[in-house]
């Protein structure tokens, strides 16, 4: 029988029908597993990507561990914490729906002046300016993974012109080397790329300067994909606008000037933080367990340590 740990009772209940073939053990990596159970465990489902490093060290107490399943698409935080001989799988696709929903909400809120309208409502002031539509705008989506595809799918009905950028060009997708030509044409830039050395400060001062006045930068990727100080210069001058679900640093300290930057909306890494996440985590884990039971390769493998 396959022994697997899951972090909460929600997953236990969603996978209960597999109990004849899979032993499901609730484990949140806080307390040690009993030795007799730890020796049987071959896969650990991580609860949240922000699990603290001291909890990750518990994985070394599972002697026959072979697989770790993340709930997040991002996995750079986990790479140095995985024990030798363990295969790491990410949660590609799990947060695509929630993150794409938030992306559209942020874009629409910025385009249609929702923050200013809420301020006016609190003041009892009638507020009816002419504002930019989302329709007819040129949207540049940087990233071509599952989140990017979900964003593109939801943008299409809004009558926008969409360009997608990936690390390498292919039919219908631009290569990252084309950014200098694409950025000056973009009204809205959506960042969905994973964080790595190659995407660190992908939007730096030089590339931000290429954007036209009043362009909107939407970051639902990782905070360090954007040079925060360079972005602050552009926001403070009033030249660019921003909608940020992720920041650098994160969490953003209370005194950080980004909180008070004009024409900026900040959400606290809420992209995948919705009740749509749980059934998708369960569905991915179910598929992974079915693969293991059938002797098939796992999905979303990102590293072998």
N, C-alpha and C positions, 0 to 999 in steps of 0.2 A: 504494500500500500504506500502511496505517496503522502508524505507528511509535509504540510505547508503551514506557515504562520501568517495570520492576518491581523491588522492592528485594532480592529473594532468589531463589535457585534453586528453592525450593519452588513459588513462583508460576510460574516459567518452566516447570517440569515439568507443573503442573496445566493450563496453557494451551497446551501444546505442539501440540495438534491444530489450533490456529488459525494455525499458522505460515505456511500458504500465503496467508493474507489479512492477517495482522498480523505486523509485525516486532517481536519482543520483545527488549528490551535490558535487561540487569541494571544497575541504577544505584541506589545507596543514598544519593546526594546528598553523599557525602564527597569524592571526587575529581571534577574536572570531566569532562564528557563530551567526547570528541573532537569537534571542530567539525563535521565532516561528518555525524556522527550527531546532534548537538544541533540542527542545522538541520532535521532530518526529524521530530523528536519533536513530537507534538501532545498527548499525554496522559502525565502522570506519576502513578504510584501511590505514595503515601507509605507508608513501612513502618510507623511507629508514631506515635501522636499526640504522643509526647514528643521527636520530632526537634528538635534544638536550632536556635535562630534562625539561627546561622551557616550551617547546612546549607540552610535555606530560601532563603537568598540565592542559592544555586546556580540556583534556578528562573529568575532574571533572565538566566542564560547560555543559556537555551533560547529562541531568537528567535521561533519559531513555535508556542510553547506555547499551547494553547487550553483545556485541562482539567486540573484537579488532583483526584484521587480520594483521599479520606481513608479510613482503616480505622475511624475512630471516629465515633460518633454526635455527640459534642461537636465543635464547630467554631470556638468563639469564639477559641481560641488561633491559628487559622490566618488569620483574617480580615485582620489587619494585615500579613500576610507574603506574600499572593498578589500577583503582578505585575498591572499593569493589563491589561485585556482578557481575563482568564482566568476561566473558570467553575469554581466550587468545588462539589464534590459530597461529601456526608458518607457515613459508613458505616452509615446507619440500618439496623438489623436484623442487622448482623454480630455484635454482641456480646450480642444479646438472650438467646440460649440460655444462654451462660456466666454472664451477670450474673444472670439469673433463678435459675439453679441456686445461685449463691452466696447470693443473697438468702434463698432457702428454707433453706439450710444455716445461715446466721446466725440466722434467726428460730428455727429448731428448737433450735440450740445454746443460745440464750438462754432459751427457754421451758423446756427440759428440763435445764438446769443442767449442760451438758457441761463448761464450764471448771472448775467446782467439782469435778465428778466426776474430771477428770484430775488436779487437785491432790490429791484424796483417794487416787487410784491411786498417785501418786508417793510418798505418805506411807504406803501400805499401810493406809489407814483406810477401814472400811466406811461408805459414804455413801448413805443411802437416804431423803431427805426427800420430802415431798409437794410437787410442783412444778406450776406452771401449764401446762395443755395449750395447744396451738395451736387445737384444736377449740373451737368456740363463741366464739372471740374476734372482736372487731370490728376489721377491718383497713382502714385508710385509705391508699390508694395515691395519692400526689400526683404527677401526671403521667399522660399518656394516650397516649404513644408506643409504639413497638414493644417497648421494655424493660418498660414498665408492663403491656402486654398479655401478654407472656410470664410476668411475675410473677403476674398475675391467673389465667392459665390453670393455673399450677402450684399456686396456692393453693386453687382450688375443691375438689379432692378432700379437703381437710383440714377440711371442714365449718365454714368460717368465714363471717362476714358481711362482705362486701367493698363498700366505697364507693370510687369513683374520682373524682379531681378534675383538671380541666383548666383552662386559662386562661379559657375561656368554657364556659358550661353547654350541654348538648345532651341528648337523650333518653338516660337511663341514666348520665349523667356530670354531676357537680356543677361549678359554676363556682368559681374561686378565691375569690370574695367570700363563699362559704359556709363558709370555714374556721373562723371564730369559732364557728359552730354545730356543726361536725363534729368539731373537735379534742377537745372535752370528752367525746365519746362513743367515742373511739378507744383501743383497747388497744394497737394496734401501728400505727405510721405508717411507710410506706415512701416514700422520696423517690427519684423517677426523672426529675425534670425537667431539661432542659438549663439550663446556666448563662447568665444574661443579667442586665442591669440590673434587670429586673422580678423575677428570682428570687434576687437577692442577699439573703442573710439572710432568706429566706422564712420560716424558723423562727427568729424572734428571741426575745428574753426574754419579750415579751408573749404570743406564740403558744405558746411552750413552757410557759408558766405555765397555759395553758388545758388542757393534757393532764392526765388523771387520774393519781394516784399509781401508780407502778410501770409506767407506759406505756413501751413500747419504741420508740425512734427508730432506724430503719434507713436509713442514707444510702448509696445506690449511685449517686448523681447526681454532684455536685461538692461539694467541701468547703465552699465559700463559700455554698452554699445554706442552711447552718446557721450561726448566730452561735456560734462556738466558745466564746467566753468565757461566754455565757449558758448554753450546754449544760453547760459545766464546773461552773457553779454548781449546776445541777440534779443532775448526776451525783455531785458531791462531797457534797451533802446526802443522797444516797441516795433522792431522790424519783423520779427517772427512770432508765431503763436505755438503753444505746445499743449498736448494732452498726454500725460505720463502715468501709466499704471505701474511703472518701475522706475527706480531712481538710483543714483549713485551719490552718496551712500544709501543703504537701505537696512533698516528703517531710516527714514529721513529725520534727522534731529529737529527738535522743535524750533531751534534758533536758525535753521538753515534758510538762506535767502530765497531758495527755490519756492518755499511755501508762499512767499509774498510777491513772486514775479508776476508782472502784468500778463493778461491774456493767456493764463495757464490754468489747466485743470489737473489735479493730482488725485489719483485713487491709489489706495494702499495695497498694491499687488493683488487686485481683486479679480483678475482675468478668469482664473479657473475656480474661484471661490464661490461656487453656487451649487445648488442641489442637483444640477445636471451632471456634476462630476461623479457622484457615487455610483450610479448605474453604469457609467462608462468605465470606471476603474474595475468594477465587478465583471463587466463584459470582457475586458482585456485579460484579466486574471483567469477567467473561465477558459478563454481560448488558449492561454498559455498552458493551463493544466491539461486540457484536452490534447494539446501537442505533445506534452511529456508522456501522457498515458499511451499515446499512439506511437511513441518513439520518433516524433517529427521534430524538426528544428523549431526553435522559439521565434517569435516575432520581436522586432524592435531591439535586437541585440546591438549594443553600442560599445561593449568592451569585454575582453577576456583578461583577467588579471593573473 
